[in-house]
Amino acid sequence: MKNQFSLAHLTVLGCAPPEMTYIASRAGYDFVSLRFIPLWTPGEPAYLPEDKFMIRKTKAALAETGVKMLDLELARILSDNDPKSYVPAMEVAAELGARHVISSAWTADRTDRAFVIDRFSEICDLARPFGLTVNLEFPSFSRLTNLQEAADIVRTANRPNGGIMIDTLYIHFSRVKLEELDELPRAWFNIAHICDAPREIPTTREGLVHVARDARLYLGEGAIDVAAILDRMPQIPYSIELPNVAQVRELGYEEHARRCLQSAKQYLEAHSQRQPIKASA
């Protein structure tokens, strides 16, 4: 079974979903991972599910190119946000063929485990009628800073469509041991974010955010053993989340997206120890 790749929106965040879909098609991706839930970060574009014209254009681009929508970002767990506000985006994502939702927790209280569990459970329950899994990520500068914390939430919530979102960057930042991946149910793995990064891990929150948002590296250029991480997981689609301001400035969004995919394919072909799955006779 060949690897399948998605172009994550953060990699080309300045591109609206229709344009991003055409870029993904020309670059050779199988999927796109779209942000229809805005973060409302200053200066960051917002692509809203209520924008019917944009959604129609995205649907047309998907149909024309054959690229599929893989997942929806980002259903955050916040202390002052109602998860029901994510339903319009979930509805649009399901209409466009998406299979998954990515979630993460951004509350400030380190003692609010019960609250995070309740909110994650609610997001799962809201997504389930749309046929969407909800995959909990653990950015190292968020409320959940390591794999154990995220797994605890998913395990306790015990929702049939709950899962874990593995991002190779945060595996690196949180110094996750590969053996920890073996302890998780295989059904929790639905999608993974992949990128590379320098060996040195920033020691400040600002430094971590800078690498995550602006300076990720092409696979093989940094120090993350991406192949070893992916080889411990079932074969699932890989969403290339690789924002790099300098590369985009030099190359433009489309060429950057193309190099993201080319480097990922070359790296995994050279380094993965996964045994290929033979087709049935």
C-alpha positions in Angstrom: 0.0 0.0 0.0 1.5 3.3 -1.0 1.8 6.2 1.3 -0.9 8.9 1.0 -0.2 12.5 1.7 -2.3 15.6 2.5 -1.3 19.2 2.3 -2.0 20.8 5.7 -3.4 24.3 5.7 -0.8 25.7 8.0 1.8 24.9 5.3 0.2 27.3 2.9 -2.0 29.3 5.2 -2.2 32.4 3.0 -4.0 30.3 0.4 -7.8 30.1 0.4 -9.2 26.5 0.3 -10.0 26.5 -3.5 -6.5 27.8 -4.4 -4.9 25.4 -1.9 -6.8 22.5 -3.5 -5.5 23.3 -7.0 -1.9 23.7 -5.6 -2.2 20.3 -3.9 -3.4 18.7 -7.1 -0.6 20.2 -9.2 2.0 19.2 -6.6 0.8 15.6 -6.4 -1.0 15.4 -3.1 -3.9 13.0 -2.4 -5.7 15.1 0.1 -6.0 18.6 1.6 -6.4 19.4 5.3 -8.5 22.5 5.6 -9.0 25.1 8.4 -12.7 26.1 8.5 -12.5 26.8 12.2 -10.5 30.0 12.6 -8.0 30.7 15.4 -8.6 34.4 15.2 -4.9 35.0 15.4 -4.0 38.6 14.5 -3.0 38.8 10.8 -4.0 35.2 10.1 -6.7 34.7 7.4 -10.0 33.2 8.4 -11.9 30.8 6.1 -15.4 30.5 7.5 -17.9 27.8 6.9 -20.6 30.5 6.5 -18.8 31.8 3.3 -21.0 29.9 0.9 -19.2 31.2 -2.2 -15.9 30.0 -0.9 -17.3 26.6 0.0 -18.8 26.2 -3.4 -15.5 27.1 -5.0 -13.7 24.5 -2.8 -16.3 21.8 -3.6 -15.8 22.5 -7.3 -12.0 22.4 -6.9 -12.1 19.1 -5.1 -14.4 17.6 -7.8 -12.3 19.0 -10.7 -9.0 17.8 -9.3 -9.9 14.5 -7.6 -8.1 15.7 -4.5 -10.1 14.8 -1.3 -10.5 16.7 2.0 -9.0 14.6 4.7 -9.5 16.5 7.9 -10.8 19.7 9.6 -8.9 22.0 11.9 -9.0 23.1 14.6 -11.6 22.2 17.2 -9.9 23.7 20.2 -10.8 23.1 23.8 -11.1 26.5 25.4 -12.4 27.6 28.8 -14.8 30.2 27.2 -15.9 28.5 24.0 -19.0 26.3 23.3 -18.0 23.3 21.2 -21.4 23.5 19.5 -19.9 26.5 17.6 -17.9 23.9 15.6 -20.9 22.2 14.2 -21.2 24.4 11.1 -17.6 23.6 10.2 -18.1 19.9 10.9 -21.2 19.9 8.6 -19.2 21.6 5.8 -16.3 19.2 6.3 -18.5 16.2 6.1 -20.2 17.6 3.0 -16.8 17.9 1.4 -15.8 14.4 2.2 -13.6 14.8 5.3 -13.0 11.9 7.7 -11.4 13.5 10.7 -11.3 16.5 13.0 -8.2 17.7 14.8 -8.6 19.0 18.4 -6.2 20.4 21.0 -6.6 21.9 24.5 -5.7 25.5 25.3 -7.0 26.1 28.8 -4.7 27.8 31.3 -5.6 25.8 34.4 -3.3 22.8 34.8 -5.8 21.2 37.2 -8.8 21.2 34.9 -8.4 17.6 33.7 -12.2 16.9 34.2 -13.1 19.9 32.1 -10.8 18.9 29.3 -12.3 15.4 29.3 -15.8 16.7 29.2 -15.1 19.1 26.4 -13.3 16.5 24.3 -16.1 14.1 24.9 -18.6 16.7 23.7 -16.6 17.4 20.6 -16.5 13.7 19.8 -20.3 13.4 20.3 -20.9 16.4 18.0 -18.6 15.0 15.3 -19.9 11.4 15.4 -23.2 12.0 13.4 -21.1 13.4 10.6 -18.9 10.3 10.5 -15.9 12.2 11.8 -13.2 11.0 14.2 -11.7 13.5 16.6 -8.0 13.4 17.1 -6.4 15.0 20.1 -3.1 16.7 19.5 -0.5 17.8 22.2 1.4 20.9 21.0 4.2 21.2 23.5 3.2 24.8 24.4 -0.5 23.9 24.9 -2.5 22.6 27.9 -1.5 19.0 27.0 2.2 19.0 26.6 3.0 15.3 26.1 1.6 12.0 24.8 0.8 10.6 28.2 -1.5 13.6 29.0 -3.3 13.4 25.7 -3.7 9.6 25.9 -5.2 10.0 29.4 -7.9 12.3 28.0 -8.8 10.1 25.1 -8.8 6.9 27.2 -11.0 8.5 29.9 -13.4 10.0 27.5 -13.8 6.6 25.9 -15.5 7.8 22.7 -15.7 5.4 19.7 -14.5 8.1 17.4 -11.8 9.5 19.7 -8.2 9.3 18.7 -4.7 10.7 19.1 -3.1 13.1 16.6 0.6 12.4 16.3 2.8 15.3 15.0 6.4 14.4 14.6 7.4 17.9 15.7 5.7 17.5 19.1 7.1 13.9 19.5 10.5 15.6 19.2 9.7 18.6 21.4 8.2 16.4 24.2 10.9 13.8 23.9 8.4 11.0 23.5 10.0 7.6 23.5 9.0 5.4 20.6 7.9 2.6 23.0 5.1 4.9 24.2 3.5 4.7 20.8 3.3 0.9 21.1 1.2 1.2 24.2 -1.7 3.0 22.4 -4.6 1.3 20.7 -4.1 1.0 17.0 -7.6 2.3 16.4 -6.6 5.7 17.9 -4.3 6.4 14.9 -6.2 8.0 12.0 -3.8 10.7 10.7 -0.4 12.1 11.4 1.3 15.4 10.9 4.9 15.1 9.6 7.8 17.5 9.3 11.4 17.8 10.5 13.1 20.2 12.8 16.6 21.1 14.2 18.1 18.8 16.9 18.1 21.6 19.5 14.8 22.0 21.2 13.9 25.6 22.1 13.8 26.3 25.9 11.2 29.0 25.8 7.5 29.0 24.8 8.3 31.7 22.2 11.0 29.6 20.7 8.8 26.5 20.5 6.0 28.6 18.8 8.4 30.1 16.3 9.6 26.7 15.1 6.1 25.3 15.0 4.5 28.2 13.2 7.4 29.6 11.0 10.4 27.3 10.7 9.7 23.7 10.3 12.1 21.7 8.0 11.7 19.4 5.0 12.0 15.7 6.0 15.6 14.7 6.1 16.9 18.2 6.8 16.7 18.0 10.5 17.2 15.6 13.4 13.8 14.0 13.9 13.7 10.2 13.1 10.4 10.6 11.3 10.6 7.1 9.7 11.1 5.4 13.1 8.0 7.2 14.5 5.8 6.3 11.5 7.0 2.7 11.5 5.5 2.3 15.0 2.1 3.3 13.7 -0.4 1.7 11.3 -0.2 3.0 7.8 -2.4 6.1 7.7 -2.5 9.3 5.7 0.3 11.7 6.4 -0.6 15.4 6.5 2.5 17.5 5.8 2.3 20.4 8.2 5.4 22.3 7.4 5.1 26.1 7.6 8.4 27.8 6.8 8.3 31.5 6.2 11.7 31.7 4.6 11.0 29.0 2.1 7.6 30.5 1.2 9.2 33.9 0.7 11.9 32.5 -1.6 9.8 29.8 -3.5 6.2 30.8 -3.2 3.5 28.6 -1.8 3.2 26.2 -4.7 6.8 25.3 -5.0 7.2 25.1 -1.2 4.2 22.6 -1.2 5.8 20.6 -4.0 9.2 20.4 -2.2 7.4 19.4 1.0 5.9 16.4 -0.8 9.0 15.5 -2.8 11.3 15.5 0.2 8.8 13.4 2.2 8.5 10.8 -0.5 12.2 10.6 -1.0 13.0 10.5 2.8 10.4 7.7 3.6 11.5 5.6 0.6 15.1 5.8 1.8 14.5 5.3 5.6 11.2 3.6 6.3 11.6 0.0 7.5 7.8 -0.7 7.2 7.2 -3.9 5.2 5.1 -3.2 2.1 1.6 -4.7 2.1 1.2 -7.1 -0.8 -1.9 -6.9 -2.8 -4.1 -10.0 -2.8 -3.7 -12.2 -5.8 
